[in-house]
Amino acid sequence: MLPLQLQPESHVPLYVQLRDQLRALVHAGDLRPGDRIPASRELAHQLGVHRTTVANAYAELEAEGLIQGHVGRGTFIRGKGIGLKITPPAPPVLNGAAGIRWELLFADERGEEALARLTAAAPENSISFVMARPAEEYFPVEELQTCVNTVLRREATEVLNLGPSDGYPPLKEALLELLRQDGLAAKDENLLITDGCQQSLDLICKAFVRPGDSVILENPTYPGALAIFNGARTRCLSVPVRTQAEPGSALGLDVEALEATLAANRVKLMVLTPDFQNPTGTSMPLASRRKVLELATRHQVPIVEDHVYARLHAREERIPSLKQLDRGNLVLHIDSFAKVAFPGLRVGWMVAPAAAIERLRLVKQTTDLHTDQLAQATLAEFLRRGLFAKHLARMRKVYASRLVALDEALRKHMPEGVRWARPEGGMCFWLELPPGFDASELLIHVKERGVLFAPGRYFYVQAPQPNTLRLGFAGLNEKRIARGVHTLAEMLRIEMRKRQRGVRRAERSRVALV
């Protein structure tokens, strides 16, 4: 019998506890390649949990490659002869040892909850709401090829050589013009080109944060930010994001909670997404933005403003960014081309006071010298020709249509008790299932029907809400959105009926005992 001990009173879902304990047994060598583990029904009976709890844990371990099920034989720890390709023996290592247990040397568990694993394990032709990414079918490939060819004919030697750490000068010029159109009067010394927003966050963490420093993050938040600051051994403080309208309170960041957190802690910096926040899709009203800047000034805490979704607004009117409203040089503004198009080129930028940019430039220099020169030059040409503005206008219309389609499908199909707030742009919807439901367990059932989504637990800094989930809609056309929501709603209704039958059986048993 396996040494497993689940804690129902913990905020960590039972299947996550089970998954982590089984993984630990494999890493410790207590379970070895070829060992058979109990069937999901058998283990569920031993542990006194529902079978779907075990099935969920097994599904994630199988996606990781740690276990493999064989029809009629059972489920086994993967290894030589258990569904894996047999490779020739590795050459002997210099110290004569049989090999190194690399997993025991890992500094942390960062990335084990990567959302990409859900996509990697997706059935072929599935409808995936997992990622918040641009629509591939609209990538302006021909226009980009023209820009690449132009750059290579004009300056191949220069762009294929090493370049300045702060960025390719023509791209910086083009971006400064774009920023001026956005209402930001930045100068060359205020701009740093990066490998996208993920690297921007990493550079900021390396430049300004030490182990033990306190950093404020929204709750829920972007998992990439959480991974960076947790990996740096910072003290992550969470401030709630309101996802449902309440009397006297605006959607978005809970500014009163932010004020209390700043008053009670010595905070090094805060990371906020005022526009179409990932994962909730909420936006911060103008009054809240002004209050956040007033609090940052009072407590002298810099703000990292993630602006990556802000251009994808469904309405013409836009609320000024925190950087536009900033009068105290407190905001480090990060942005990227990745959500409009070109996520694979990995080009983004930061706007900040000159002293901060110089420090960040030195950190970037030790990290990767500079961002890819050919990618930078290509995007500079793309901007110079007016192709970026043209493509952005097109994608805003596409995503606005898909946003409406998702909202209409939810209204049409979702059972009573499911809540969401329709965003005014971006790429994400945030859903709250009725209390008591676990989105991760629901995912098991909808995945069998070819639909995937991102369970909310991936996004929380603290106090995860298991009944939440995120739907990324930008990469799906209207028909697939409607079909996916219909399937999701249908499975949710089935689970609700099962629960109602269980409640009725429990009531009959109670009456019989009386």
Phi and psi in degrees as a GROMACS rama.xvg file:
@    title "Ramachandran Plot"
@    xaxis  label "Phi"
@    yaxis  label "Psi"
@TYPE xy
-71.7849  142.092  LEU-2
-78.7467  78.4572  PRO-3
-116.847  138.095  LEU-4
-138.806  107.119  GLN-5
-95.4749  148.581  LEU-6
-118.454  96.0187  GLN-7
-59.822  -26.3888  PRO-8
-79.653  -10.3071  GLU-9
-72.2605  151.688  SER-10
-75.1674  -12.9222  HIS-11
-77.5561  125.22  VAL-12
-53.375  146.719  PRO-13
-59.2735  -40.8508  LEU-14
-69.1886  -28.4173  TYR-15
-68.0567  -42.4278  VAL-16
-58.2833  -45.5242  GLN-17
-65.1079  -46.0335  LEU-18
-57.0519  -47.4484  ARG-19
-65.8044  -37.4844  ASP-20
-69.8105  -39.672  GLN-21
-65.7702  -41.0512  LEU-22
-61.1549  -41.3373  ARG-23
-64.0272  -37.8206  ALA-24
-64.1636  -35.8745  LEU-25
-68.3588  -47.0887  VAL-26
-65.0186  -32.5746  HIS-27
-80.0197  -9.45665  ALA-28
88.3155  1.81473  GLY-29
-70.7779  -28.7213  ASP-30
-115.623  127.262  LEU-31
-117.083  160.516  ARG-32
-51.355  129.548  PRO-33
98.8159  -18.3791  GLY-34
-66.187  138.452  ASP-35
-90.9633  136.212  ARG-36
-109.785  158.622  ILE-37
-60.4147  151.445  PRO-38
-62.9536  155.613  ALA-39
-58.6065  -39.6701  SER-40
-66.128  -41.4396  ARG-41
-64.5467  -47.3176  GLU-42
-68.2776  -35.7481  LEU-43
-60.9734  -40.454  ALA-44
-65.1438  -42.1722  HIS-45
-62.1436  -40.027  GLN-46
-89.8815  -10.9346  LEU-47
71.4142  37.1591  GLY-48
-124.5  170.811  VAL-49
-71.5436  149.315  HIS-50
-60.6062  -34.1536  ARG-51
-64.6443  -25.5574  THR-52
-62.5082  -46.6752  THR-53
-69.0951  -41.5215  VAL-54
-60.8355  -37.9164  ALA-55
-64.6722  -44.8609  ASN-56
-63.1384  -44.041  ALA-57
-63.2179  -39.2073  TYR-58
-61.3836  -42.1366  ALA-59
-70.75  -38.9621  GLU-60
-65.9637  -34.4211  LEU-61
-69.965  -38.0684  GLU-62
-63.5514  -32.5858  ALA-63
-75.0336  -15.8841  GLU-64
89.3532  11.6449  GLY-65
-85.3183  -29.0669  LEU-66
-133.013  165.069  ILE-67
-149.934  132.282  GLN-68
-93.958  142.996  GLY-69
-126.941  122.999  HIS-70
-58.7266  127.828  VAL-71
84.4913  -12.4908  GLY-72
-113.395  -36.1039  ARG-73
124.18  -168.292  GLY-74
-113.929  133.719  THR-75
-129.197  153.431  PHE-76
-69.3414  130.598  ILE-77
-73.7224  151.538  ARG-78
169.939  -163.684  GLY-79
-56.7001  123.057  LYS-80
83.6617  -1.38063  GLY-81
-115.704  66.4549  ILE-82
80.1965  1.8416  GLY-83
-106.192  151.758  LEU-84
-67.8851  131.786  LYS-85
-82.3298  123.392  ILE-86
-107.345  153.055  THR-87
-63.9679  155.318  PRO-88
-58.2847  143.261  PRO-89
-72.0526  149.947  ALA-90
-62.5372  151.009  PRO-91
-60.8976  142.571  PRO-92
-83.3206  161.503  VAL-93
-63.5257  -33.3595  LEU-94
-85.9742  1.8409  ASN-95
83.2485  -0.463586  GLY-96
-76.378  162.441  ALA-97
-73.7311  -16.091  ALA-98
148.306  170.377  GLY-99
-107.245  135.194  ILE-100
-80.5073  85.8291  ARG-101
-60.6824  -34.098  TRP-102
-63.2705  -22.8282  GLU-103
-77.914  -12.7691  LEU-104
-97.4626  -7.73103  LEU-105
-61.361  136.749  PHE-106
-72.633  -28.4922  ALA-107
-159.045  -178.635  ASP-108
-99.573  21.1222  GLU-109
-57.1274  137.053  ARG-110
90.3066  -7.39874  GLY-111
-68.2144  -19.8161  GLU-112
-103.293  23.1243  GLU-113
-57.0855  131.861  ALA-114
-65.037  -25.8003  LEU-115
-59.4802  -24.8658  ALA-116
-63.0013  -34.6213  ARG-117
-64.2997  -40.8204  LEU-118
-69.6486  -39.3478  THR-119
-62.1428  -32.7467  ALA-120
-94.5892  9.90616  ALA-121
-72.0293  138.746  ALA-122
-61.379  151.932  PRO-123
-61.3149  139.97  GLU-124
64.6536  19.3519  ASN-125
-72.7869  160.357  SER-126
-98.1852  107.458  ILE-127
-107.087  116.722  SER-128
-95.3421  13.5075  PHE-129
-67.7822  -50.4071  VAL-130
-97.996  152.065  MET-131
-101.597  90.079  ALA-132
-141.379  158.42  ARG-133
-69.4263  162.857  PRO-134
-77.3343  115.611  ALA-135
-62.5842  -33.9292  GLU-136
-66.7613  -13.0724  GLU-137
-104.699  7.17346  TYR-138
-58.6506  127.406  PHE-139
-79.2943  68.3574  PRO-140
-63.7986  -46.0619  VAL-141
-63.9102  -42.9702  GLU-142
-62.8812  -39.2915  GLU-143
-67.7838  -38.4325  LEU-144
-60.5461  -40.8972  GLN-145
-60.4045  -42.3439  THR-146
-65.7599  -42.1665  CYS-147
-60.8265  -47.2919  VAL-148
-62.2116  -40.495  ASN-149
-61.0151  -45.9633  THR-150
-62.9556  -44.0955  VAL-151
-67.473  -37.3054  LEU-152
-67.0113  -36.0721  ARG-153
-85.3449  -38.8789  ARG-154
-151.279  42.0096  GLU-155
-56.8111  -44.5392  ALA-156
-59.9898  -42.8596  THR-157
-68.3392  -47.988  GLU-158
-75.9621  -18.0937  VAL-159
-91.9758  7.78501  LEU-160
-108.363  178.284  ASN-161
-67.7403  149.079  LEU-162
-132.858  -178.966  GLY-163
-68.3578  144.852  PRO-164
-67.3363  -27.5022  SER-165
-82.9281  -11.0321  ASP-166
131.635  159.235  GLY-167
-68.5201  119.21  TYR-168
-52.1001  -45.6711  PRO-169
-61.7984  -33.2702  PRO-170
-68.6253  -39.7259  LEU-171
-62.051  -39.9092  LYS-172
-61.1343  -45.9307  GLU-173
-64.6835  -38.6275  ALA-174
-70.0784  -36.901  LEU-175
-61.8368  -36.6237  LEU-176
-67.2707  -41.8576  GLU-177
-60.7671  -41.9905  LEU-178
-65.7414  -37.2077  LEU-179
-61.987  -39.3012  ARG-180
-64.4907  -28.4971  GLN-181
-83.8395  -1.85541  ASP-182
90.7789  16.805  GLY-183
-111.495  114.343  LEU-184
-90.9938  69.7248  ALA-185
-89.7299  160.126  ALA-186
-116.185  171.883  LYS-187
-54.7121  -40.7564  ASP-188
-72.1713  -8.08383  GLU-189
-97.1315  5.28159  ASN-190
-125.757  133.046  LEU-191
-130.986  128.601  LEU-192
-85.4151  135.5  ILE-193
-129.467  177.034  THR-194
-88.5109  44.211  ASP-195
97.0747  174.088  GLY-196
-65.0327  -30.928  CYS-197
-62.0481  -44.3609  GLN-198
-68.5732  -35.2436  GLN-199
-56.9716  -46.3889  SER-200
-62.4282  -41.0855  LEU-201
-64.3726  -43.0519  ASP-202
-64.9247  -41.7509  LEU-203
-61.2942  -42.9603  ILE-204
-61.7278  -45.7167  CYS-205
-66.0713  -35.1548  LYS-206
-79.1794  -31.6692  ALA-207
-123.659  -14.235  PHE-208
-116.266  134.653  VAL-209
-110.833  158.283  ARG-210
-53.914  132.808  PRO-211
95.1539  -17.2416  GLY-212
-65.4618  150.817  ASP-213
-94.3827  130.803  SER-214
-126.943  131.777  VAL-215
-89.887  128.84  ILE-216
-124.362  149.847  LEU-217
-67.6564  154.035  GLU-218
-133.431  108.545  ASN-219
-77.1941  168.941  PRO-220
-144.878  178.076  THR-221
-69.1648  121.897  TYR-222
-60.1249  -29.7223  PRO-223
-63.8453  -36.8561  GLY-224
-68.4701  -42.4753  ALA-225
-61.3804  -41.1349  LEU-226
-62.9979  -40.8103  ALA-227
-65.5764  -49.2857  ILE-228
-76.1993  -32.3032  PHE-229
-65.5661  -40.6839  ASN-230
-64.182  -26.2448  GLY-231
-87.0636  5.36615  ALA-232
63.2847  35.1345  ARG-233
-84.8412  167.729  THR-234
-96.6512  102.409  ARG-235
-84.3134  117.75  CYS-236
-102.753  131.437  LEU-237
-101.807  140.13  SER-238
-120.941  126.787  VAL-239
-63.7468  149.478  PRO-240
-108.787  122.662  VAL-241
-77.9166  125.865  ARG-242
-110.473  -5.24397  THR-243
-130.003  138.821  GLN-244
-66.3006  132.744  ALA-245
-130.514  148.063  GLU-246
-55.7904  126.067  PRO-247
80.1258  2.4048  GLY-248
-130.97  138.349  SER-249
-90.5026  156.569  ALA-250
-65.9517  161.06  LEU-251
96.1332  -160.678  GLY-252
-55.5529  134.926  LEU-253
-77.8858  96.5932  ASP-254
-66.7747  -33.4074  VAL-255
-64.5403  -40.4291  GLU-256
-66.927  -36.4188  ALA-257
-61.6159  -44.7358  LEU-258
-61.0842  -42.4805  GLU-259
-66.2414  -38.5339  ALA-260
-67.0919  -41.0415  THR-261
-66.2538  -36.4651  LEU-262
-69.6585  -30.0169  ALA-263
-95.4954  -7.81252  ALA-264
-138.221  154.557  ASN-265
-91.4537  103.458  ARG-266
-101.263  137.231  VAL-267
-84.6195  -43.5809  LYS-268
-163.121  167.335  LEU-269
-128.726  145.63  MET-270
-115.729  116.686  VAL-271
-130.78  149.58  LEU-272
-123.286  91.2611  THR-273
-68.4538  -27.2124  PRO-274
-112.57  118.588  ASP-275
52.3097  58.1342  PHE-276
-55.9713  139.349  GLN-277
-95.0804  117.413  ASN-278
-104.017  -5.06868  PRO-279
-83.0981  -18.776  THR-280
76.9137  -0.418648  GLY-281
-75.8208  157.061  THR-282
-126.193  148.23  SER-283
-85.579  124.232  MET-284
-62.4046  162.255  PRO-285
-59.1087  -43.0866  LEU-286
-61.3093  -39.1432  ALA-287
-65.7485  -38.9255  SER-288
-63.0069  -43.5763  ARG-289
-63.635  -39.9983  ARG-290
-66.5408  -40.15  LYS-291
-61.4961  -42.8283  VAL-292
-66.6589  -37.3491  LEU-293
-63.7633  -41.1805  GLU-294
-66.4335  -41.4377  LEU-295
-62.569  -39.2298  ALA-296
-67.4363  -43.9829  THR-297
-61.8823  -41.7919  ARG-298
-96.7603  -0.47131  HIS-299
53.6047  53.4263  GLN-300
-118.116  118.964  VAL-301
-64.2977  152.67  PRO-302
-114.797  128.17  ILE-303
-92.7538  113.119  VAL-304
-99.2799  112.043  GLU-305
-84.9786  109.504  ASP-306
-105.493  13.8054  HIS-307
-66.2861  -27.4056  VAL-308
-97.1333  -8.19324  TYR-309
-62.8829  -30.1512  ALA-310
-71.9408  -15.7779  ARG-311
-92.5718  51.4139  LEU-312
-88.3752  136.226  HIS-313
-80.3944  -21.122  ALA-314
-108.784  158.256  ARG-315
-71.1003  -39.8085  GLU-316
-70.6041  139.057  GLU-317
-128.393  142.781  ARG-318
-84.2635  136.509  ILE-319
-56.5102  143.741  PRO-320
-69.6177  164.198  SER-321
-59.1698  -38.0007  LEU-322
-65.4098  -37.4117  LYS-323
-63.8055  -35.8629  GLN-324
-85.8321  -11.0276  LEU-325
-69.9421  120.74  ASP-326
-112.66  -3.5592  ARG-327
-114.908  13.9523  GLY-328
55.018  44.0672  ASN-329
-103.729  -10.0274  LEU-330
-104.155  128.932  VAL-331
-102.304  111.283  LEU-332
-99.1946  119.332  HIS-333
-116.458  144.546  ILE-334
-154.336  173.969  ASP-335
-163.171  160.043  SER-336
-81.5855  -7.01318  PHE-337
-64.9038  -31.6984  ALA-338
-89.4773  -16.772  LYS-339
-85.6201  -44.4752  VAL-340
-176.489  177.989  ALA-341
60.7517  40.866  PHE-342
-61.9578  -26.9954  PRO-343
-76.3315  -16.2155  GLY-344
-77.0475  -20.4212  LEU-345
54.224  60.9532  ARG-346
-127.371  124.769  VAL-347
-141.996  -169.692  GLY-348
-156.992  162.911  TRP-349
-127.572  142.248  MET-350
-119.953  125.134  VAL-351
-160.973  168.842  ALA-352
-54.9428  149.849  PRO-353
-56.9577  -39.9941  ALA-354
-64.218  -39.0737  ALA-355
-68.3795  -41.7226  ALA-356
-62.1801  -39.2587  ILE-357
-64.8389  -41.2481  GLU-358
-64.1289  -42.9763  ARG-359
-66.8335  -35.476  LEU-360
-61.3254  -42.3637  ARG-361
-65.4296  -38.8732  LEU-362
-65.8957  -42.2606  VAL-363
-62.7584  -38.3459  LYS-364
-58.4526  -38.0977  GLN-365
-82.0162  -12.254  THR-366
-89.3243  -52.7671  THR-367
-148.419  16.4913  ASP-368
68.0716  -61.6079  LEU-369
-165.849  163.16  HIS-370
-73.8587  149.907  THR-371
-46.4649  121.864  ASP-372
-68.8044  -40.1835  GLN-373
-65.0316  -41.4361  LEU-374
-62.3375  -43.6808  ALA-375
-62.2997  -45.8478  GLN-376
-65.2553  -38.1864  ALA-377
-62.8259  -45.0662  THR-378
-69.9731  -31.4544  LEU-379
-62.353  -42.606  ALA-380
-66.1256  -39.2448  GLU-381
-61.3066  -42.1865  PHE-382
-68.6224  -44.2363  LEU-383
-59.7365  -35.9171  ARG-384
-80.9136  -2.62208  ARG-385
79.8367  11.13  GLY-386
-75.611  -29.263  LEU-387
-66.497  -47.3085  PHE-388
-61.0807  -40.1736  ALA-389
-64.7767  -44.9451  LYS-390
-67.9434  -40.0665  HIS-391
-60.7955  -44.2399  LEU-392
-60.8723  -40.2463  ALA-393
-64.8022  -45.4768  ARG-394
-70.0045  -31.6573  MET-395
-60.1098  -40.9341  ARG-396
-67.2161  -42.7017  LYS-397
-61.4449  -49.154  VAL-398
-70.7124  -32.7351  TYR-399
-63.3174  -39.9485  ALA-400
-65.124  -41.6241  SER-401
-69.895  -34.4945  ARG-402
-61.8444  -46.4929  LEU-403
-62.1521  -42.126  VAL-404
-61.1097  -40.4308  ALA-405
-67.6648  -44.1921  LEU-406
-62.2919  -42.2088  ASP-407
-65.8244  -40.3346  GLU-408
-64.8357  -40.2483  ALA-409
-63.6949  -43.4529  LEU-410
-63.67  -36.1468  ARG-411
-75.4247  -39.5831  LYS-412
-109.475  -27.7128  HIS-413
-70.4422  137.398  MET-414
-70.1888  162.702  PRO-415
-61.4048  140.041  GLU-416
106.854  -16.4717  GLY-417
-87.0535  131.971  VAL-418
-121.95  146.168  ARG-419
-158.646  158.771  TRP-420
-118.968  125.136  ALA-421
-70.3227  121.887  ARG-422
-75.8255  169.152  PRO-423
-106.527  22.293  GLU-424
161.854  -163.812  GLY-425
79.196  -149.869  GLY-426
-136.833  4.381  MET-427
-132.334  144.601  CYS-428
-115.467  144.814  PHE-429
-116.738  122.507  TRP-430
-112.512  143.441  LEU-431
-115.844  117.531  GLU-432
-76.8645  165.378  LEU-433
-56.442  150.071  PRO-434
-54.0253  140.692  PRO-435
96.3951  -15.4289  GLY-436
-86.0874  145.574  PHE-437
-111.683  114.186  ASP-438
-62.2343  -31.0134  ALA-439
-67.4732  -36.2336  SER-440
-73.126  -35.8364  GLU-441
-62.2445  -35.1663  LEU-442
-58.7772  -36.3764  LEU-443
-56.7946  -44.3171  ILE-444
-73.8817  -41.7069  HIS-445
-74.0045  -28.2749  VAL-446
-63.3885  -35.8559  LYS-447
-62.4998  -23.0131  GLU-448
-101.142  14.022  ARG-449
83.1672  24.1991  GLY-450
-126.083  137.207  VAL-451
-130.203  151.574  LEU-452
-146.182  176.026  PHE-453
-102.807  112.276  ALA-454
-59.0476  144.67  PRO-455
-62.8625  -23.4349  GLY-456
-61.6874  -21.4306  ARG-457
-66.9267  -16.8789  TYR-458
-108.312  -3.45673  PHE-459
-90.9028  138.282  TYR-460
-78.6092  -43.8846  VAL-461
-144.836  161.09  GLN-462
46.4668  60.4522  ALA-463
-61.2364  141.602  PRO-464
-101.765  107.073  GLN-465
-67.4944  -16.1122  PRO-466
-91.3544  19.8616  ASN-467
-112.608  156.511  THR-468
-156.137  158.036  LEU-469
-114.759  137.163  ARG-470
-114.306  114.1  LEU-471
-90.1446  119.437  GLY-472
-105.974  -13.4756  PHE-473
-65.1634  -31.7682  ALA-474
-88.0777  6.87546  GLY-475
-121.501  138.495  LEU-476
-76.974  172.081  ASN-477
-61.2558  -39.1464  GLU-478
-66.159  -43.3593  LYS-479
-69.5892  -33.6863  ARG-480
-60.788  -48.8005  ILE-481
-62.8918  -41.5478  ALA-482
-67.6548  -40.9831  ARG-483
-64.9079  -42.9936  GLY-484
-66.1428  -39.2239  VAL-485
-59.7187  -44.8921  HIS-486
-64.3757  -44.3819  THR-487
-61.1983  -45.4883  LEU-488
-65.86  -38.2914  ALA-489
-62.721  -44.2852  GLU-490
-67.9621  -35.2497  MET-491
-65.6957  -40.0185  LEU-492
-62.5911  -40.5634  ARG-493
-61.0644  -45.1597  ILE-494
-65.704  -35.2267  GLU-495
-66.7164  -39.7943  MET-496
-65.5883  -40.1462  ARG-497
-59.2693  -42.1619  LYS-498
-65.4755  -41.8984  ARG-499
-62.4962  -39.9502  GLN-500
-64.6036  -38.3881  ARG-501
-63.6869  -39.054  GLY-502
-65.1658  -41.9146  VAL-503
-65.2159  -40.204  ARG-504
-62.5799  -41.3351  ARG-505
-63.7102  -39.4909  ALA-506
-65.6381  -41.9039  GLU-507
-63.5263  -39.5934  ARG-508
-64.4082  -39.05  SER-509
-65.9925  -42.2017  ARG-510
-63.9391  -40.4036  VAL-511
-63.5958  -37.297  ALA-512
-68.4512  -34.5211  LEU-513
